[in-house]
């Protein structure tokens, strides 16, 4: 269990929960909304009644949202509210938004989620209640994906302004701040967010930390009535009075006067309350570190499993070899360029008949002017003319496929014994190199098969269609149904070729991505040089 103090300075009175229930994503997370992606996975830490959690669902129609709170009673109320929203949903979209939300009981210091589980980790008015806000930010960062965002909006409590002011307002402000500090928390959290982020391990600079501010404000009726009566009820709560008395700043009579002043202020037609809130967007740009070090006894290997590190020592000794730059480094570049070109060529040759001008000249010099540039409106002779052009343009596909397959195979086979690559780029991709090699060879086989497929399956159909094209060019009668069937068959075969070309490209690209590697960290101390970090 956590040893952190998770007590909530404001308690969980009805007035407190009603105040929290008035918050929405628009009022409390406006600084974050422009950065949300449609499929984002969001964690709302310290979610309270879950009003912000559920209102965020509209901004991630393909994502999901988890709300957590330390209080079991608060989470139970949030779940009841979610069930009520589900029953009151008037459309399928609303029901789907509700279904994307769920709530769990959890401490911010021990979140029950694996590393890098969420795209966005968000909290609102939570850090100012915690004695160790930096530890909370570290834990939030742990469950945030690389490239994700940790977002926080926190009040700067002593900046609060009340108009028209009351006799006890300054006393109320200092007493409330003392209650926060009585457990070691900091009520002026807004101004400290950047400092806490730096202490939590974030680097300085706008690409890592973005600070902004906004106001929590209530002005005029009925807003003044809501805020004034809410604070009068908070002050009336026994838990708040006990905390206030323990600060030695007020006595019971002063507490009653503060409560009465809030009630009086709540009835003023021009009552205004303003409190500054600090906001930060923390971008999680951590990088994996790899350190190669050699021991006389063997090789120390460290593998990350979840949030822990598992170590083992291998008997096999390794020696350091500096990277060598060879011509084989061009192989993956050539492969990717070839796959891209073959995929584009395949797509263009398939779409070619639909993209031409509305007229063209055939080999006999006759003008062909179809009523629309769509194949369905052309005669068989005209369609055969278009097919011939697509067929000739399509010669580039098998040619590039052969070059690509050779390049991929050459690169994949540059792996030496034990999976150690002999060129610089394979060394940089050394994590699970055997898996990467299999993916590259698979891509080469798939891409190279385009040449075989063209010769075995497409070529016979090409020959038959070419014979019909020559007959049409010589103004001979042709069998329209036969030509129609051959064109349909050729189109289906060509579609297979397009899919294969793009699949080979995707497979080769995936082999060079981080997703095809695991999270292994090899630590091998060098005898002659300092450890290197990537």
KOLTI-885827 format. One record per residue (C-alpha): x, y, z. Coordinates in nm, 2 decimals. Last residue first. Example, Ala and Ser with C-alpha at 12.3 -4.5 7.8 and 13.67 -1.06 7.14 Angstrom:
BEGIN
<rec <1.37,-0.11,0.71>>
<rec <1.23,-0.45,0.78>>
END
This chain:
BEGIN
<rec <2.07,0.63,-2.77>>
<rec <2.32,0.63,-2.49>>
<rec <2.68,0.52,-2.50>>
<rec <2.89,0.37,-2.23>>
<rec <3.24,0.51,-2.20>>
<rec <3.52,0.35,-2.40>>
<rec <3.79,0.09,-2.37>>
<rec <3.65,-0.19,-2.16>>
<rec <3.29,-0.12,-2.26>>
<rec <3.01,-0.21,-2.02>>
<rec <2.74,-0.41,-2.18>>
<rec <2.39,-0.31,-2.08>>
<rec <2.12,-0.44,-2.33>>
<rec <1.78,-0.29,-2.29>>
<rec <1.49,-0.50,-2.42>>
<rec <1.16,-0.32,-2.49>>
<rec <1.05,-0.53,-2.78>>
<rec <1.09,-0.46,-3.14>>
<rec <0.84,-0.47,-3.43>>
<rec <0.65,-0.18,-3.28>>
<rec <0.95,0.05,-3.31>>
<rec <0.93,0.05,-3.68>>
<rec <1.18,-0.08,-3.94>>
<rec <0.99,-0.41,-4.00>>
<rec <0.67,-0.22,-4.02>>
<rec <0.79,-0.04,-4.33>>
<rec <0.89,-0.36,-4.50>>
<rec <0.55,-0.51,-4.42>>
<rec <0.36,-0.21,-4.54>>
<rec <0.55,-0.20,-4.87>>
<rec <0.49,-0.57,-4.93>>
<rec <0.12,-0.52,-4.85>>
<rec <0.10,-0.23,-5.10>>
<rec <0.24,-0.44,-5.38>>
<rec <0.03,-0.74,-5.30>>
<rec <-0.29,-0.54,-5.29>>
<rec <-0.20,-0.38,-5.63>>
<rec <-0.12,-0.72,-5.78>>
<rec <-0.45,-0.86,-5.66>>
<rec <-0.63,-0.57,-5.81>>
<rec <-0.45,-0.64,-6.14>>
<rec <-0.59,-0.99,-6.14>>
<rec <-0.94,-0.87,-6.09>>
<rec <-0.90,-0.61,-6.36>>
<rec <-0.77,-0.87,-6.60>>
<rec <-1.07,-1.09,-6.54>>
<rec <-1.31,-0.81,-6.60>>
<rec <-1.13,-0.71,-6.92>>
<rec <-1.13,-1.08,-7.03>>
<rec <-1.51,-1.11,-6.97>>
<rec <-1.59,-0.79,-7.16>>
<rec <-1.37,-0.90,-7.45>>
<rec <-1.55,-1.23,-7.47>>
<rec <-1.89,-1.06,-7.45>>
<rec <-1.80,-0.82,-7.72>>
<rec <-1.68,-1.09,-7.97>>
<rec <-1.48,-0.88,-8.22>>
<rec <-1.55,-0.77,-8.58>>
<rec <-1.25,-0.64,-8.76>>
<rec <-1.17,-0.27,-8.78>>
<rec <-0.80,-0.34,-8.79>>
<rec <-0.76,-0.17,-8.45>>
<rec <-1.04,-0.38,-8.32>>
<rec <-0.85,-0.70,-8.43>>
<rec <-0.53,-0.57,-8.28>>
<rec <-0.70,-0.50,-7.95>>
<rec <-0.86,-0.85,-7.96>>
<rec <-0.52,-1.00,-8.00>>
<rec <-0.39,-0.78,-7.72>>
<rec <-0.67,-0.90,-7.49>>
<rec <-0.57,-1.26,-7.55>>
<rec <-0.20,-1.19,-7.49>>
<rec <-0.27,-0.98,-7.17>>
<rec <-0.48,-1.27,-7.03>>
<rec <-0.20,-1.51,-7.08>>
<rec <0.05,-1.25,-6.92>>
<rec <-0.16,-1.18,-6.61>>
<rec <-0.15,-1.53,-6.45>>
<rec <0.20,-1.69,-6.49>>
<rec <0.42,-1.39,-6.59>>
<rec <0.25,-1.13,-6.38>>
<rec <0.22,-1.36,-6.07>>
<rec <0.59,-1.45,-6.10>>
<rec <0.69,-1.08,-6.12>>
<rec <0.45,-1.00,-5.83>>
<rec <0.60,-1.28,-5.63>>
<rec <0.91,-1.07,-5.57>>
<rec <0.71,-0.83,-5.36>>
<rec <0.56,-1.10,-5.14>>
<rec <0.90,-1.28,-5.11>>
<rec <1.08,-0.95,-5.03>>
<rec <0.82,-0.85,-4.77>>
<rec <0.86,-1.19,-4.61>>
<rec <1.24,-1.15,-4.61>>
<rec <1.20,-0.81,-4.45>>
<rec <0.97,-0.95,-4.18>>
<rec <1.19,-1.24,-4.11>>
<rec <1.49,-1.01,-4.08>>
<rec <1.30,-0.79,-3.84>>
<rec <1.22,-1.09,-3.62>>
<rec <1.59,-1.19,-3.62>>
<rec <1.70,-0.84,-3.54>>
<rec <1.50,-0.84,-3.21>>
<rec <1.67,-0.52,-3.11>>
<rec <1.96,-0.47,-3.35>>
<rec <1.79,-0.20,-3.55>>
<rec <2.09,0.03,-3.50>>
<rec <2.32,-0.25,-3.58>>
<rec <2.12,-0.32,-3.90>>
<rec <2.19,0.05,-4.00>>
<rec <2.56,0.03,-3.94>>
<rec <2.64,-0.29,-4.13>>
<rec <2.74,-0.63,-4.01>>
<rec <2.43,-0.72,-3.82>>
<rec <2.45,-0.94,-3.51>>
<rec <2.18,-1.20,-3.51>>
<rec <2.39,-1.46,-3.34>>
<rec <2.60,-1.50,-3.65>>
<rec <2.58,-1.22,-3.90>>
<rec <2.29,-1.03,-4.03>>
<rec <2.34,-0.87,-4.38>>
<rec <2.09,-1.13,-4.51>>
<rec <1.80,-0.89,-4.46>>
<rec <1.97,-0.62,-4.67>>
<rec <2.03,-0.84,-4.96>>
<rec <1.68,-0.99,-4.95>>
<rec <1.52,-0.64,-4.94>>
<rec <1.73,-0.51,-5.23>>
<rec <1.66,-0.82,-5.44>>
<rec <1.29,-0.80,-5.37>>
<rec <1.28,-0.43,-5.46>>
<rec <1.46,-0.48,-5.79>>
<rec <1.22,-0.76,-5.89>>
<rec <0.92,-0.56,-5.78>>
<rec <1.04,-0.26,-5.98>>
<rec <1.04,-0.46,-6.30>>
<rec <0.71,-0.63,-6.21>>
<rec <0.54,-0.29,-6.16>>
<rec <0.70,-0.09,-6.44>>
<rec <0.52,-0.29,-6.71>>
<rec <0.20,-0.14,-6.59>>
<rec <0.23,0.16,-6.82>>
<rec <0.20,-0.08,-7.12>>
<rec <-0.10,-0.25,-6.98>>
<rec <-0.27,0.08,-6.89>>
<rec <-0.23,0.21,-7.24>>
<rec <-0.35,-0.12,-7.39>>
<rec <-0.65,-0.11,-7.15>>
<rec <-0.75,0.23,-7.28>>
<rec <-0.75,0.11,-7.64>>
<rec <-0.94,-0.21,-7.54>>
<rec <-1.20,0.02,-7.37>>
<rec <-1.25,0.22,-7.69>>
<rec <-1.30,-0.10,-7.89>>
<rec <-1.54,-0.24,-7.63>>
<rec <-1.74,0.09,-7.65>>
<rec <-1.71,0.35,-7.38>>
<rec <-1.98,0.47,-7.13>>
<rec <-1.88,0.22,-6.86>>
<rec <-1.52,0.32,-6.88>>
<rec <-1.59,0.67,-6.75>>
<rec <-1.46,0.99,-6.91>>
<rec <-1.81,1.10,-7.03>>
<rec <-1.98,1.13,-7.37>>
<rec <-1.68,0.94,-7.54>>
<rec <-1.49,1.13,-7.80>>
<rec <-1.27,0.90,-8.01>>
<rec <-1.09,1.08,-8.29>>
<rec <-0.96,0.84,-8.56>>
<rec <-0.58,0.85,-8.62>>
<rec <-0.55,0.48,-8.69>>
<rec <-0.35,0.43,-8.37>>
<rec <-0.62,0.58,-8.15>>
<rec <-0.66,0.95,-8.08>>
<rec <-0.79,1.07,-7.75>>
<rec <-1.10,1.23,-7.60>>
<rec <-1.26,1.30,-7.27>>
<rec <-0.92,1.33,-7.10>>
<rec <-0.78,1.04,-6.90>>
<rec <-0.85,0.98,-6.53>>
<rec <-1.08,0.68,-6.54>>
<rec <-0.88,0.47,-6.77>>
<rec <-0.56,0.54,-6.56>>
<rec <-0.71,0.43,-6.23>>
<rec <-0.56,0.08,-6.24>>
<rec <-0.24,0.20,-6.40>>
<rec <-0.22,0.47,-6.13>>
<rec <-0.26,0.23,-5.84>>
<rec <0.00,-0.01,-5.97>>
<rec <0.24,0.26,-6.04>>
<rec <0.20,0.41,-5.70>>
<rec <0.26,0.07,-5.53>>
<rec <0.56,0.00,-5.75>>
<rec <0.70,0.34,-5.67>>
<rec <0.65,0.30,-5.30>>
<rec <0.80,-0.05,-5.31>>
<rec <1.10,0.07,-5.50>>
<rec <1.16,0.36,-5.27>>
<rec <1.13,0.13,-4.97>>
<rec <1.37,-0.13,-5.11>>
<rec <1.62,0.13,-5.23>>
<rec <1.63,0.28,-4.88>>
<rec <1.65,-0.07,-4.73>>
<rec <1.94,-0.16,-4.96>>
<rec <2.14,0.16,-4.93>>
<rec <2.31,0.04,-4.61>>
<rec <2.44,-0.25,-4.81>>
<rec <2.69,-0.01,-4.97>>
<rec <2.89,-0.02,-4.65>>
<rec <2.94,0.20,-4.34>>
<rec <3.10,0.01,-4.06>>
<rec <2.99,0.07,-3.71>>
<rec <3.26,0.01,-3.44>>
<rec <3.30,-0.34,-3.31>>
<rec <3.28,-0.41,-2.94>>
<rec <3.34,-0.76,-2.82>>
<rec <3.09,-0.99,-2.66>>
<rec <3.13,-1.27,-2.41>>
<rec <2.87,-1.54,-2.38>>
<rec <2.81,-1.65,-2.03>>
<rec <2.50,-1.44,-2.01>>
<rec <2.41,-1.24,-1.70>>
<rec <2.04,-1.17,-1.62>>
<rec <1.84,-0.87,-1.51>>
<rec <1.47,-0.80,-1.49>>
<rec <1.36,-0.44,-1.47>>
<rec <1.02,-0.35,-1.34>>
<rec <0.73,-0.13,-1.46>>
<rec <0.60,-0.38,-1.71>>
<rec <0.88,-0.61,-1.79>>
<rec <1.20,-0.42,-1.89>>
<rec <1.49,-0.64,-1.99>>
<rec <1.84,-0.59,-1.87>>
<rec <2.13,-0.80,-2.01>>
<rec <2.47,-0.83,-1.85>>
<rec <2.72,-0.99,-2.08>>
<rec <3.01,-1.22,-1.97>>
<rec <3.25,-1.26,-1.68>>
<rec <3.51,-1.02,-1.82>>
<rec <3.23,-0.76,-1.85>>
<rec <3.14,-0.56,-2.15>>
<rec <2.91,-0.26,-2.17>>
<rec <2.66,-0.16,-2.43>>
<rec <2.41,0.10,-2.30>>
<rec <2.07,0.15,-2.46>>
<rec <1.83,0.42,-2.35>>
<rec <1.47,0.44,-2.46>>
<rec <1.36,0.80,-2.51>>
<rec <1.13,1.01,-2.30>>
<rec <0.93,1.26,-2.49>>
<rec <0.62,1.28,-2.26>>
<rec <0.49,1.62,-2.34>>
<rec <0.37,1.82,-2.03>>
<rec <0.08,2.05,-2.09>>
<rec <0.05,2.29,-1.80>>
<rec <-0.23,2.50,-1.66>>
<rec <-0.23,2.76,-1.38>>
<rec <-0.56,2.88,-1.23>>
<rec <-0.64,3.23,-1.12>>
<rec <-0.95,3.28,-0.89>>
<rec <-1.23,3.52,-0.95>>
<rec <-1.55,3.57,-0.75>>
<rec <-1.82,3.82,-0.85>>
<rec <-2.14,3.94,-0.68>>
<rec <-2.33,4.19,-0.88>>
<rec <-2.68,4.10,-0.78>>
<rec <-2.58,4.03,-0.42>>
<rec <-2.77,3.73,-0.27>>
<rec <-2.46,3.50,-0.25>>
<rec <-2.27,3.78,-0.06>>
<rec <-2.51,3.75,0.24>>
<rec <-2.47,3.37,0.25>>
<rec <-2.10,3.40,0.23>>
<rec <-2.10,3.66,0.51>>
<rec <-2.31,3.43,0.73>>
<rec <-2.06,3.14,0.69>>
<rec <-1.77,3.37,0.77>>
<rec <-1.95,3.50,1.08>>
<rec <-2.02,3.15,1.20>>
<rec <-1.65,3.06,1.16>>
<rec <-1.55,3.38,1.35>>
<rec <-1.77,3.27,1.64>>
<rec <-1.61,2.93,1.65>>
<rec <-1.26,3.06,1.67>>
<rec <-1.01,3.13,1.39>>
<rec <-0.64,3.12,1.31>>
<rec <-0.56,2.83,1.55>>
<rec <-0.51,2.60,1.25>>
<rec <-0.70,2.32,1.44>>
<rec <-1.01,2.54,1.45>>
<rec <-1.02,2.54,1.07>>
<rec <-0.98,2.16,1.04>>
<rec <-1.26,2.11,1.29>>
<rec <-1.48,2.35,1.11>>
<rec <-1.42,2.18,0.78>>
<rec <-1.51,1.84,0.92>>
<rec <-1.82,1.97,1.09>>
<rec <-1.97,2.11,0.76>>
<rec <-2.10,2.46,0.80>>
<rec <-1.80,2.61,0.62>>
<rec <-1.88,2.39,0.32>>
<rec <-2.24,2.49,0.33>>
<rec <-2.15,2.86,0.33>>
<rec <-1.91,2.78,0.05>>
<rec <-2.18,2.63,-0.17>>
<rec <-2.42,2.91,-0.08>>
<rec <-2.18,3.17,-0.21>>
<rec <-2.08,2.98,-0.53>>
<rec <-2.44,2.89,-0.64>>
<rec <-2.58,3.24,-0.54>>
<rec <-2.30,3.41,-0.73>>
<rec <-2.37,3.20,-1.04>>
<rec <-2.75,3.28,-1.04>>
<rec <-2.68,3.57,-1.06>>
<rec <-2.38,3.78,-1.13>>
<rec <-2.02,3.65,-1.15>>
<rec <-1.85,3.32,-1.09>>
<rec <-1.50,3.27,-1.21>>
<rec <-1.23,3.01,-1.23>>
<rec <-0.97,3.19,-1.44>>
<rec <-0.72,3.09,-1.70>>
<rec <-0.35,3.03,-1.72>>
<rec <-0.09,2.89,-1.96>>
<rec <0.23,2.68,-1.94>>
<rec <0.37,2.46,-2.21>>
<rec <0.64,2.22,-2.10>>
<rec <0.84,1.98,-2.33>>
<rec <0.86,2.16,-2.67>>
<rec <0.83,2.49,-2.48>>
<rec <1.16,2.43,-2.30>>
<rec <1.28,2.27,-1.98>>
<rec <1.30,1.89,-1.96>>
<rec <1.05,1.69,-1.76>>
<rec <1.19,1.48,-1.47>>
<rec <0.93,1.52,-1.20>>
<rec <1.13,1.81,-1.05>>
<rec <1.09,2.00,-1.38>>
<rec <0.72,1.94,-1.37>>
<rec <0.70,2.05,-1.01>>
<rec <0.87,2.38,-1.10>>
<rec <0.64,2.43,-1.40>>
<rec <0.33,2.37,-1.19>>
<rec <0.43,2.60,-0.91>>
<rec <0.23,2.91,-1.00>>
<rec <-0.09,2.70,-1.01>>
<rec <-0.03,2.52,-0.69>>
<rec <-0.09,2.81,-0.45>>
<rec <-0.29,2.58,-0.21>>
<rec <0.03,2.37,-0.13>>
<rec <-0.01,2.04,0.05>>
<rec <0.17,1.95,0.38>>
<rec <-0.13,1.83,0.58>>
<rec <-0.18,2.16,0.76>>
<rec <-0.09,2.35,0.44>>
<rec <-0.43,2.30,0.29>>
<rec <-0.60,2.40,0.61>>
<rec <-0.38,2.71,0.63>>
<rec <-0.49,2.82,0.28>>
<rec <-0.86,2.79,0.40>>
<rec <-0.78,3.00,0.71>>
<rec <-0.59,3.27,0.51>>
<rec <-0.88,3.30,0.26>>
<rec <-1.16,3.29,0.52>>
<rec <-0.98,3.57,0.72>>
<rec <-0.94,3.78,0.40>>
<rec <-1.31,3.73,0.33>>
<rec <-1.43,3.80,0.68>>
<rec <-1.54,4.16,0.64>>
<rec <-1.68,4.09,0.30>>
<rec <-1.57,4.20,-0.05>>
<rec <-1.81,4.32,-0.32>>
<rec <-1.65,4.16,-0.51>>
<rec <-1.43,3.87,-0.41>>
<rec <-1.07,3.80,-0.54>>
<rec <-0.88,3.48,-0.51>>
<rec <-0.51,3.50,-0.58>>
<rec <-0.45,3.30,-0.26>>
<rec <-0.58,2.98,-0.42>>
<rec <-0.36,2.95,-0.73>>
<rec <-0.58,2.68,-0.86>>
<rec <-0.45,2.38,-1.06>>
<rec <-0.50,2.26,-1.42>>
<rec <-0.29,1.96,-1.52>>
<rec <-0.21,1.78,-1.84>>
<rec <0.02,1.49,-1.91>>
<rec <0.05,1.45,-2.28>>
<rec <0.16,1.16,-2.50>>
<rec <0.47,1.13,-2.73>>
<rec <0.59,0.83,-2.53>>
<rec <0.28,0.69,-2.36>>
<rec <0.16,0.81,-2.02>>
<rec <0.14,0.56,-1.74>>
<rec <0.48,0.66,-1.60>>
<rec <0.41,1.03,-1.65>>
<rec <0.11,1.01,-1.41>>
<rec <0.33,0.83,-1.16>>
<rec <0.60,1.11,-1.19>>
<rec <0.33,1.38,-1.16>>
<rec <0.20,1.22,-0.84>>
<rec <0.55,1.20,-0.69>>
<rec <0.59,1.57,-0.77>>
<rec <0.26,1.65,-0.60>>
<rec <0.38,1.52,-0.26>>
<rec <0.16,1.67,0.01>>
<rec <-0.14,1.64,-0.22>>
<rec <-0.45,1.87,-0.22>>
<rec <-0.29,2.13,-0.46>>
<rec <-0.22,1.84,-0.70>>
<rec <-0.59,1.77,-0.75>>
<rec <-0.76,2.07,-0.90>>
<rec <-0.79,1.91,-1.24>>
<rec <-0.60,1.60,-1.35>>
<rec <-0.52,1.46,-1.70>>
<rec <-0.32,1.17,-1.84>>
<rec <-0.34,1.17,-2.23>>
<rec <-0.22,0.90,-2.47>>
<rec <-0.26,0.62,-2.20>>
<rec <-0.11,0.29,-2.12>>
<rec <0.26,0.38,-2.13>>
<rec <0.36,0.17,-1.83>>
<rec <0.10,-0.06,-1.70>>
<rec <-0.20,0.05,-1.50>>
<rec <-0.31,0.02,-1.14>>
<rec <-0.21,0.38,-1.05>>
<rec <-0.01,0.38,-0.73>>
<rec <0.06,0.74,-0.63>>
<rec <-0.26,0.87,-0.79>>
<rec <-0.45,0.63,-0.57>>
<rec <-0.71,0.42,-0.74>>
<rec <-1.08,0.33,-0.73>>
<rec <-1.20,0.28,-1.09>>
<rec <-1.44,0.45,-1.33>>
<rec <-1.55,0.38,-1.69>>
<rec <-1.62,0.58,-2.00>>
<rec <-1.64,0.47,-2.37>>
<rec <-1.99,0.33,-2.31>>
<rec <-2.12,0.68,-2.22>>
<rec <-2.00,0.81,-2.56>>
<rec <-2.16,0.51,-2.73>>
<rec <-2.49,0.59,-2.56>>
<rec <-2.48,0.95,-2.66>>
<rec <-2.41,0.86,-3.03>>
<rec <-2.69,0.60,-3.02>>
<rec <-2.93,0.88,-2.93>>
<rec <-3.15,1.00,-2.65>>
<rec <-2.93,0.88,-2.36>>
<rec <-3.13,0.89,-2.03>>
<rec <-3.05,0.53,-1.93>>
<rec <-2.68,0.57,-2.01>>
<rec <-2.66,0.90,-1.83>>
<rec <-2.81,0.73,-1.52>>
<rec <-2.56,0.45,-1.54>>
<rec <-2.28,0.72,-1.56>>
<rec <-2.43,0.90,-1.26>>
<rec <-2.43,0.58,-1.06>>
<rec <-2.07,0.51,-1.16>>
<rec <-1.97,0.86,-1.04>>
<rec <-2.15,0.81,-0.71>>
<rec <-1.96,0.48,-0.66>>
<rec <-1.63,0.65,-0.75>>
<rec <-1.70,0.91,-0.48>>
<rec <-1.79,0.65,-0.22>>
<rec <-1.47,0.45,-0.30>>
<rec <-1.26,0.76,-0.25>>
<rec <-0.92,0.76,-0.42>>
<rec <-1.05,0.86,-0.76>>
<rec <-1.00,0.73,-1.11>>
<rec <-1.17,0.81,-1.44>>
<rec <-1.09,0.60,-1.75>>
<rec <-1.17,0.74,-2.09>>
<rec <-1.18,0.56,-2.43>>
<rec <-1.11,0.65,-2.79>>
<rec <-1.29,0.65,-3.13>>
<rec <-1.53,0.94,-3.06>>
<rec <-1.26,1.12,-2.85>>
<rec <-1.39,1.48,-2.81>>
<rec <-1.75,1.38,-2.71>>
<rec <-1.60,1.15,-2.44>>
<rec <-1.45,1.45,-2.26>>
<rec <-1.79,1.53,-2.11>>
<rec <-1.79,1.20,-1.93>>
<rec <-1.46,1.25,-1.76>>
<rec <-1.53,1.62,-1.67>>
<rec <-1.86,1.52,-1.50>>
<rec <-1.69,1.23,-1.33>>
<rec <-1.82,1.28,-0.97>>
<rec <-1.46,1.32,-0.85>>
<rec <-1.21,1.25,-1.13>>
<rec <-0.89,1.25,-0.92>>
<rec <-0.70,1.12,-1.23>>
<rec <-0.87,1.14,-1.56>>
<rec <-0.69,0.89,-1.79>>
<rec <-0.75,0.93,-2.16>>
<rec <-0.70,0.69,-2.45>>
<rec <-0.70,0.90,-2.77>>
<rec <-0.88,0.77,-3.09>>
<rec <-1.02,1.11,-3.21>>
<rec <-0.70,1.30,-3.10>>
<rec <-0.70,1.55,-2.82>>
<rec <-0.47,1.85,-2.85>>
<rec <-0.73,2.12,-2.91>>
<rec <-0.92,2.00,-2.59>>
<rec <-0.63,2.05,-2.34>>
<rec <-0.65,2.42,-2.27>>
<rec <-1.03,2.40,-2.25>>
<rec <-1.00,2.14,-1.97>>
<rec <-1.20,2.29,-1.68>>
<rec <-1.49,2.49,-1.84>>
<rec <-1.52,2.29,-2.16>>
<rec <-1.44,1.96,-2.01>>
<rec <-1.71,2.01,-1.75>>
<rec <-1.73,2.12,-1.38>>
<rec <-2.06,2.17,-1.20>>
<rec <-2.03,1.82,-1.04>>
<rec <-1.73,1.94,-0.85>>
<rec <-1.93,2.21,-0.67>>
<rec <-2.21,1.96,-0.59>>
<rec <-1.95,1.72,-0.45>>
<rec <-1.81,1.99,-0.22>>
<rec <-2.16,2.09,-0.11>>
<rec <-2.26,1.73,-0.03>>
<rec <-1.96,1.69,0.19>>
<rec <-1.66,1.49,0.07>>
<rec <-1.37,1.66,0.26>>
<rec <-1.20,1.98,0.15>>
<rec <-0.85,1.87,0.25>>
<rec <-0.87,1.53,0.08>>
<rec <-0.66,1.27,0.26>>
<rec <-0.43,1.07,0.04>>
<rec <-0.11,1.09,0.25>>
<rec <0.15,0.88,0.08>>
<rec <0.26,0.55,0.23>>
<rec <0.11,0.35,-0.05>>
<rec <0.00,0.00,0.00>>
END
